[in-house]
Amino acid sequence: MEFRCVAVPGTPLEAWQGDSLVVGLFANAEHPGRRRLVELFGQALDEHLEKRRFKAKPGELITIERLGQSPGNLIVVGLGDAADFHLAGLRDACAAAARAAAKVGTRQLGLLMPVEGLGAVAAAAAMAEATRLSLYVDHRFKSEAEPRNLPEDVALLGLPEEGWEGLSHLDAICGGVELARQLVAAPPNVATPAALADIAQAIAQGFDLELNVLERRDCEALGMGAFLGVAQGSDLPPKFIHLTYRPSGEVKRRVVLVGKGLTFDSGGYNLKTAGSQIEMMKYDMGGSAAVLGAARAIGQRRPEHVEVHILVASCENMISGGAIHPGDILTASNGSTIEINNTDAEGRLTLADALVYACGLEPDAIVDVATLTGACVIALGEEIAGLWSSSDVLADGLLSGARQGGEALWRMPLQPSYKDGLKSTLADMKNTGPRPGGSITAALFLQDFVNKDIAWAHLDIAGTVWSDKGRGQAPAGATGFGVQTLVHWICDGAPA
């Protein structure tokens, strides 16, 4: 979706002309914003809010039609207590209000939100991104797209003068998130490993990145037995994708983003059963979607002094006469042997070889992103992704990037004693540990394939990559989670 978004600093609200005005109100009835609203629209408005029992709780929203007046619609959205208000709350409020405005056919939308203490630039970015991303709809696979009247112009009202700077990267960020959503939502007969390679090619050509795609024989030459072991059950050839962004000037830091790229996960011989959401396993490439979306955004933003490598070991996990068996032993590209005690724990096998490859690039930091474990969903639910890291500096940078982008991360422990659960009597390790702490043992498995002198982080986005009902700035379906965290971390913070 495209619209013209402008910041309008210093313009009196009375001078703005548009269809719908959104006003955010705090729960305190004596707050200056409430008094200002009464001054503009009269005491009757305050009485109407009282009659509707509007308490300005977070997410509470009322649309008031004003026939024959300008603006024709007044949308009042609750922000909760002022002391608890933050950028994530601002994003949620703007997203809810934008959807309400679209329902009444708004063409010119004005957003008047209190941003004191949030930073004008960050607040403008949050408002604009949330508005655009909340109105995203995927009609690619419908024979007839449903008609929608979406805003053409969005004005951010009442911001300080510097607020306009927050709009400079709107298209880069939203374009990356929207690409990730399209990849995750696409059916597995469309989003194949070859299709991901084609998307990487389009990103490389469109945003001046380098691309190298390793075919099966190339991966065999590198000894990628773990990745190829997962791929061997599918009729579709695997693709190992390596995109590179190089800045124009001096490189001061080098980082690698690794995305899990299982375009469909049947579970293999440990077949996913009824109730396991096997029909949704198209989203098991959500990690690759996040890093490819980030690659698009980074290519468009072109940050200075940081070189970024994006890796995706892409394949399917299928059942056939050639598929791996439970009990097989695979050899990864670093020489480690892995006993397969569950073919449905395949993502960590593909990531193992990708992480070894990443270390060979001698980066300052590696971040892998994966829909890795159901255990992480049990631990953190569907709104928060798990973060494991060997570096406090790297973890803090990712947490900061997540806050800027309105995405929620929670740092989880790398408990060394839990690694005992991965011991094998036949091989160097098993690919799964006991059920308790399953997301932690998965992270510990991955850590074994990263050089100890390289800062590393693992993001488990299994719960956050999809939303059946929609949440915050993400409508129902694919969320594009991870793109904003990665882009803000690389472009706006310390990369390592």
C-alpha positions in Angstrom: 0.0 0.0 0.0 1.3 3.5 -0.8 0.1 6.8 0.5 1.6 10.3 0.9 2.5 10.8 4.6 3.6 14.2 5.8 4.5 15.7 9.1 2.8 19.1 9.7 4.8 20.9 12.4 3.5 24.2 13.6 0.2 24.1 11.6 -2.8 25.0 13.8 -5.2 22.1 14.0 -8.0 24.4 12.9 -6.2 25.0 9.6 -6.0 21.3 8.7 -8.6 20.1 6.1 -9.4 16.4 5.8 -12.0 13.7 6.1 -11.1 12.1 9.4 -9.2 13.3 12.4 -7.7 10.9 15.0 -7.1 12.2 18.5 -5.3 10.2 21.2 -6.5 10.8 24.7 -5.0 9.8 28.0 -7.2 8.3 30.8 -6.8 11.4 33.0 -9.9 13.5 32.3 -8.0 16.7 33.3 -5.1 16.1 30.8 -4.5 19.2 28.6 -5.3 17.0 25.5 -8.8 16.5 26.8 -9.3 20.2 27.4 -7.9 21.0 24.0 -10.4 18.6 22.4 -13.3 20.4 24.2 -12.0 23.8 23.0 -12.0 22.6 19.4 -15.2 20.6 19.3 -17.3 22.0 22.2 -18.5 20.8 25.5 -21.0 18.5 23.8 -18.2 16.3 22.7 -17.0 15.8 26.3 -20.6 15.0 27.3 -20.8 12.5 24.4 -17.7 10.7 25.6 -19.1 10.6 29.1 -22.3 9.2 27.8 -20.5 6.5 25.8 -18.5 5.7 29.0 -15.2 6.3 27.2 -12.4 5.8 29.7 -9.5 6.2 27.3 -8.2 2.7 28.1 -5.5 1.4 25.7 -7.2 0.3 22.5 -10.5 1.9 23.4 -11.9 3.7 20.3 -14.9 5.7 19.3 -15.8 7.0 15.9 -18.1 10.1 15.8 -19.7 11.1 12.5 -20.0 14.9 12.0 -22.4 15.4 9.0 -21.8 18.5 7.1 -18.7 19.5 9.1 -15.0 19.3 8.7 -13.5 16.9 9.6 -16.4 14.6 8.8 -15.3 12.0 11.2 -13.6 12.3 14.6 -11.9 9.2 15.9 -11.0 9.2 19.5 -8.6 6.5 20.7 -7.6 5.7 24.2 -3.9 5.8 25.3 -4.2 4.7 28.9 -2.2 6.4 31.7 0.3 9.0 30.5 3.0 7.5 32.8 2.8 4.2 31.0 2.7 5.5 27.4 5.5 4.4 25.1 6.3 4.0 21.4 4.7 0.5 21.3 1.4 2.0 22.7 1.6 4.8 20.1 2.0 2.3 17.3 -1.0 0.3 18.6 -3.2 3.4 18.9 -2.3 4.6 15.4 -2.9 1.2 13.9 -6.3 0.8 15.5 -7.3 4.3 14.4 -6.1 3.8 10.8 -8.2 0.7 10.5 -11.3 2.6 11.9 -10.6 5.4 9.4 -10.4 3.0 6.5 -13.8 1.5 7.4 -15.5 4.9 7.0 -13.8 5.5 3.6 -11.3 8.2 4.7 -9.2 9.7 2.0 -7.4 12.4 4.0 -6.4 11.3 7.5 -5.0 13.4 10.3 -3.3 12.0 13.4 -3.0 14.1 16.5 -1.1 12.3 19.2 0.8 13.4 22.3 4.5 12.6 21.7 6.1 14.5 24.5 9.0 12.4 25.9 8.9 9.9 23.1 11.2 11.8 20.7 9.7 13.6 17.7 11.7 11.6 15.1 10.9 8.2 16.7 7.3 9.1 17.2 6.8 10.3 13.6 8.3 7.0 12.4 6.2 4.9 14.7 3.0 6.7 13.7 3.6 6.5 9.9 4.8 2.9 9.9 1.9 1.7 12.1 -0.6 3.4 9.8 0.8 2.0 6.6 1.5 -1.5 8.0 -1.9 -1.8 9.7 -3.7 -1.2 6.4 -1.8 -3.9 4.4 -3.9 -6.5 2.7 -2.7 -9.4 0.6 -4.9 -10.0 -2.4 -2.4 -11.9 -4.6 -4.2 -15.2 -4.6 -7.8 -13.9 -4.9 -9.5 -14.1 -8.3 -11.0 -10.7 -7.6 -9.5 -8.3 -5.1 -12.0 -6.8 -2.6 -12.4 -3.1 -3.2 -11.1 -0.9 -0.3 -11.1 2.9 0.2 -7.8 3.6 1.8 -6.3 6.9 2.9 -4.3 8.7 0.2 -2.9 11.4 2.4 -1.9 11.0 6.1 -0.9 14.1 8.1 1.0 13.9 11.3 -0.2 16.9 13.2 1.3 18.8 16.1 4.8 17.4 15.9 7.9 19.4 16.6 9.8 20.8 13.6 12.3 17.9 13.5 9.5 15.3 13.3 9.6 15.1 9.5 13.0 13.3 9.7 11.2 10.3 11.0 9.5 9.8 7.6 12.8 9.5 5.7 13.0 5.7 5.8 9.2 4.9 5.8 9.2 3.1 2.4 12.4 1.1 3.2 11.1 -0.2 6.5 7.6 -0.9 5.4 8.7 -2.3 2.1 10.9 -4.8 3.9 8.1 -5.8 6.3 5.6 -6.1 3.5 8.0 -8.4 1.5 8.4 -10.6 4.6 4.6 -10.8 5.0 4.2 -11.8 1.3 6.9 -14.5 1.6 5.4 -16.0 4.7 1.8 -15.9 3.4 2.6 -17.4 0.1 1.6 -21.1 -0.3 4.4 -23.7 -0.3 3.8 -24.5 -4.0 4.7 -20.8 -4.7 7.3 -19.9 -2.1 9.7 -22.7 -3.0 13.5 -22.7 -2.4 14.0 -21.7 -6.0 11.4 -18.9 -5.6 13.3 -17.6 -2.5 16.5 -17.5 -4.7 14.6 -15.5 -7.3 13.4 -13.0 -4.7 17.0 -12.7 -3.5 18.0 -12.0 -7.1 15.4 -9.3 -7.4 16.6 -7.7 -4.2 20.2 -7.8 -5.5 19.3 -6.2 -8.8 16.9 -3.6 -7.4 19.0 -2.5 -4.5 22.6 -3.1 -5.6 23.5 -6.1 -3.5 25.7 -9.0 -4.5 24.2 -12.5 -4.8 25.7 -16.0 -4.8 23.4 -19.0 -4.8 25.0 -22.4 -3.9 23.4 -25.4 -5.6 23.4 -28.9 -4.1 26.7 -29.8 -5.6 28.3 -26.7 -4.1 26.9 -27.5 -0.7 28.2 -31.1 -1.0 31.7 -29.7 -1.7 31.5 -27.7 1.5 30.4 -30.8 3.5 27.0 -29.4 4.4 25.7 -32.8 5.5 23.2 -31.5 8.0 21.5 -29.1 5.6 21.5 -31.6 2.7 20.3 -34.4 5.0 17.1 -32.4 5.6 16.8 -31.5 1.9 17.2 -35.1 0.6 13.6 -36.1 1.1 12.2 -33.4 -1.3 11.9 -33.5 -5.1 12.7 -29.7 -5.0 16.5 -28.9 -5.1 17.9 -27.0 -2.1 19.2 -23.5 -2.5 21.8 -21.9 -0.2 21.4 -18.1 -0.7 24.1 -15.6 0.1 23.3 -11.9 -0.4 25.8 -9.2 0.5 25.4 -5.5 1.1 28.6 -3.5 0.9 28.7 0.2 1.9 30.4 2.7 -0.4 33.0 3.8 2.2 35.2 2.1 4.9 33.8 -1.1 6.5 34.1 -0.8 10.2 31.9 -3.8 11.1 30.7 -6.9 9.4 27.5 -8.7 10.5 25.7 -11.8 9.2 22.0 -12.4 9.3 21.0 -16.1 9.0 17.3 -17.0 8.3 15.8 -20.4 8.6 14.4 -21.3 5.2 12.1 -24.4 5.4 9.5 -23.6 2.7 7.4 -26.5 4.0 7.9 -28.7 7.0 6.0 -32.0 7.0 7.9 -33.2 10.0 9.5 -35.9 7.9 9.1 -39.4 9.3 8.2 -37.8 12.6 5.2 -36.6 10.7 3.1 -33.7 12.0 -0.3 -35.0 13.0 -3.8 -33.6 13.1 -3.8 -30.5 15.4 -0.2 -29.8 14.7 -1.0 -27.1 12.2 0.7 -29.0 9.4 -1.3 -26.9 6.9 0.4 -23.8 8.3 4.0 -25.1 7.9 4.4 -22.7 4.9 5.5 -20.2 7.6 8.4 -22.3 8.7 10.5 -20.0 6.4 9.6 -17.0 8.5 13.2 -16.5 9.5 14.3 -16.3 5.9 11.5 -13.9 5.2 12.7 -11.6 8.0 16.3 -11.5 6.8 15.3 -11.1 3.1 12.9 -8.3 4.1 15.7 -6.7 6.1 18.1 -7.1 3.1 15.6 -5.1 1.0 15.3 -2.4 3.6 19.1 -2.2 4.2 19.7 -2.0 0.5 17.3 0.9 0.2 18.6 2.7 3.3 22.3 2.0 2.6 23.8 2.4 6.0 27.5 3.5 6.3 30.5 1.5 7.5 28.6 -1.8 8.0 28.9 -4.8 5.7 25.9 -7.1 5.9 25.7 -10.7 4.7 22.3 -12.5 4.5 22.3 -16.3 4.4 19.4 -18.7 3.8 19.8 -22.4 3.6 16.5 -23.2 1.9 14.8 -26.5 1.4 11.7 -28.6 2.2 11.4 -31.3 4.9 9.4 -34.1 3.2 8.8 -37.8 3.3 10.1 -40.1 0.5 12.2 -43.1 0.0 15.3 -40.9 0.2 14.3 -38.9 3.3 16.4 -39.1 6.5 15.3 -41.6 9.1 15.0 -41.2 12.8 18.3 -42.7 14.0 20.4 -41.6 11.0 23.7 -39.8 11.8 24.6 -36.8 9.7 27.9 -34.9 9.5 27.8 -31.1 9.5 30.3 -29.0 7.7 32.4 -28.4 10.8 32.9 -32.2 11.2 30.4 -32.6 14.1 28.2 -35.7 13.9 24.5 -35.5 14.7 22.2 -38.3 15.7 18.7 -37.7 14.4 16.3 -38.6 17.1 13.5 -36.5 15.6 13.2 -35.6 11.9 10.8 -32.7 12.9 13.7 -30.9 14.5 15.1 -30.1 11.1 15.5 -26.3 11.2 18.4 -26.4 13.5 20.2 -28.9 11.1 19.9 -26.4 8.2 21.0 -23.6 10.5 24.0 -25.5 11.8 25.7 -25.5 8.3 24.6 -22.0 7.7 26.2 -20.9 11.0 29.5 -22.6 10.1 29.5 -20.8 6.7 28.7 -17.5 8.5 31.7 -18.0 10.8 33.9 -18.4 7.7 33.0 -14.8 6.7 34.8 -13.7 9.9 32.1 -11.3 11.1 31.9 -9.2 14.2 28.4 -10.6 14.9 26.0 -13.3 13.7 22.2 -13.2 14.3 20.1 -16.1 13.3 16.3 -15.8 13.0 14.1 -18.9 13.0 10.6 -20.3 13.6 12.5 -22.9 15.6 10.5 -24.4 18.5 6.9 -24.8 19.8 8.5 -24.6 23.2 9.2 -20.9 22.7 5.5 -20.4 22.0 4.7 -22.1 25.2 7.2 -20.0 27.2 6.5 -16.6 25.7 3.2 -16.8 23.8 2.4 -15.3 20.4 3.5 -11.7 21.0 7.1 -12.1 22.2 10.0 -13.7 20.5 12.8 -15.4 22.4 16.4 -14.0 22.3 19.5 -16.0 23.3 22.9 -14.4 23.0 26.5 -15.0 23.9 27.1 -11.2 24.1 25.5 -8.7 26.4 26.3 -5.9 23.9 24.7 -7.7 21.0 21.7 -8.6 23.1 21.2 -5.0 24.2 21.5 -3.8 20.6 18.8 -6.2 19.4 16.5 -5.3 22.4 17.0 -1.6 21.5 16.2 -2.3 17.8 13.1 -4.2 18.8 11.8 -1.3 21.0 12.4 1.1 18.1 10.5 -1.1 15.7 7.6 -2.0 18.0 8.6 -5.7 18.3 8.8 -7.6 21.6 11.9 -9.7 22.5 12.7 -11.4 25.8 16.2 -12.5 26.6 16.3 -16.2 27.6 19.1 -18.1 29.3 21.9 -20.2 27.7 22.0 -22.7 30.6 25.2 -24.7 30.1 24.0 -27.7 32.1 21.0 -28.2 29.8 23.4 -29.2 27.0 23.7 -32.6 28.7 20.3 -33.3 27.2 21.8 -33.3 23.7 24.4 -36.0 24.5 24.4 -39.0 22.2 26.0 -42.4 22.9 26.8 -42.8 19.2 27.5 -39.4 17.8 28.8 -36.0 19.0 25.2 -34.9 19.8 21.5 -35.5 19.2 19.4 -33.0 17.4 16.9 -32.7 20.3 17.0 -32.8 24.0 14.3 -33.5 26.6 10.9 -31.7 26.4 11.5 -29.4 29.3 13.4 -26.3 28.3 13.2 -27.3 24.6 13.8 -23.8 23.3 16.9 -23.5 25.4 18.4 -26.8 24.3 17.7 -25.8 20.7 19.6 -22.5 21.2 22.5 -24.5 22.8 22.5 -26.8 19.8 23.0 -23.8 17.5 25.6 -22.2 19.7 27.8 -25.3 19.2 28.3 -24.3 15.5 29.4 -20.7 16.2 33.0 -19.8 17.0 33.3 -18.6 20.6 35.1 -15.4 19.6 32.2 -14.2 17.5 29.2 -12.4 19.1 26.1 -14.5 18.3 22.4 -14.2 18.9 19.4 -16.4 18.1 15.9 -15.2 17.7 13.1 -17.8 18.0 10.1 -16.2 16.3 7.9 -19.3 16.1 5.0 -17.6 17.9 5.3 -14.1 16.4 5.5 -14.8 12.7 1.8 -15.3 12.3 -1.4 -13.9 13.9 -4.8 -15.5 13.2 -6.7 -12.4 14.4 -4.1 -9.7 13.9 -2.4 -7.6 16.6 -1.0 -4.1 16.8 0.2 -2.9 13.5 -0.1 -6.4 11.9 -3.4 -7.4 10.4 -4.5 -11.1 10.5 -2.0 -13.4 8.8 1.7 -13.0 8.3 3.2 -10.3 10.5 6.6 -9.7 9.0 8.1 -9.9 12.5 11.8 -9.4 12.8 12.5 -7.0 9.9 12.2 -3.9 12.0 14.3 -5.2 14.8 17.1 -6.2 12.4 17.0 -3.0 10.4 17.0 -0.7 13.4 19.8 -2.7 15.0 22.0 -2.5 11.9 21.1 1.0 10.7 20.4 3.0 13.9 22.4 1.3 16.6 25.7 -0.5 17.2 25.8 -3.6 15.0 27.9 -5.7 17.4 
